């Protein structure tokens, strides 16, 4: 999941910086450097956030499975029927 987030956030940051440079009539070289640095920074941030999100989801699913298995293995009390 970390790679997915990095693969999305990095290029989005790159394109955003390219658009910003184009709209502000900045020199191509400085725009490319800023875009490249933002791609690296946001890809790293995306990787970390994606790894954390994947770990949180995995832990949550694991806890649910363990709870479900424990509930299935627990001895069930016989239900007493009362007639009215």
C-alpha positions as CSV (number, residue, x, y, z in Angstrom):
1,X,0.0,0.0,0.0
2,X,3.0,2.3,0.6
3,X,4.0,2.1,-3.0
4,X,0.5,3.0,-4.2
5,X,0.4,6.1,-2.1
6,X,3.9,7.1,-3.1
7,X,3.0,6.5,-6.8
8,X,0.0,8.8,-6.5
9,X,1.2,11.6,-4.2
10,X,4.6,12.0,-5.9
11,X,3.4,12.6,-9.5
12,X,0.5,14.8,-8.2
13,X,3.0,17.0,-6.4
14,X,5.2,17.1,-9.5
15,X,2.3,18.1,-11.8
16,X,1.1,20.7,-9.3
17,X,4.5,22.3,-9.1
18,X,4.8,22.2,-12.9
19,X,1.4,23.9,-13.2
20,X,2.4,26.5,-10.6
21,X,5.6,27.3,-12.5
22,X,3.8,27.6,-15.8
23,X,1.1,29.9,-14.3
24,X,3.7,32.1,-12.6
25,X,5.9,32.3,-15.7
26,X,8.9,30.9,-13.7
27,X,12.1,29.7,-15.5
28,X,11.9,26.1,-16.7
29,X,15.0,25.1,-14.7
30,X,13.8,26.3,-11.3
31,X,10.3,24.9,-12.0
32,X,11.8,21.5,-12.8
33,X,14.0,21.5,-9.7
34,X,11.0,22.4,-7.5
35,X,8.8,19.8,-9.2
36,X,11.5,17.1,-8.8
37,X,12.1,17.9,-5.1
38,X,8.3,18.0,-4.4
39,X,8.0,14.6,-6.2
40,X,10.7,13.1,-4.0
41,X,9.3,14.6,-0.8
42,X,5.7,13.7,-1.4
43,X,6.6,10.2,-2.7
44,X,8.4,9.6,0.6
45,X,5.5,11.0,2.6
46,X,3.1,8.9,0.6
47,X,5.2,5.8,1.2
48,X,5.2,6.3,4.9
49,X,1.5,7.1,5.1
50,X,0.7,4.1,2.9
51,X,2.8,1.8,5.0
52,X,1.1,3.0,8.2
53,X,-2.4,2.7,6.7
54,X,-1.7,-0.8,5.5
55,X,-0.4,-1.8,8.9
56,X,-3.4,-0.3,10.7
57,X,-5.8,-2.1,8.3
58,X,-4.0,-5.4,8.7
59,X,-4.0,-5.1,12.5
60,X,-7.7,-4.3,12.4
61,X,-8.6,-7.3,10.2
62,X,-6.4,-9.6,12.3
63,X,-8.1,-8.5,15.5
64,X,-11.6,-9.1,13.9
65,X,-10.6,-12.6,12.7
66,X,-9.1,-13.5,16.1
67,X,-12.3,-12.3,17.9
68,X,-14.5,-14.2,15.5
69,X,-12.5,-17.4,15.9
70,X,-12.5,-17.0,19.7
71,X,-16.3,-16.5,19.6
72,X,-16.7,-19.7,17.5
73,X,-14.5,-21.7,19.8
74,X,-16.1,-20.6,23.0
75,X,-18.4,-23.1,24.6
76,X,-22.0,-22.1,24.0
77,X,-24.5,-22.2,26.8
78,X,-27.6,-24.3,26.1
79,X,-30.6,-22.1,25.7
80,X,-33.5,-22.8,28.1
81,X,-36.9,-22.7,26.5
82,X,-39.7,-21.4,28.5
83,X,-43.2,-22.1,27.4
84,X,-45.9,-19.6,28.1
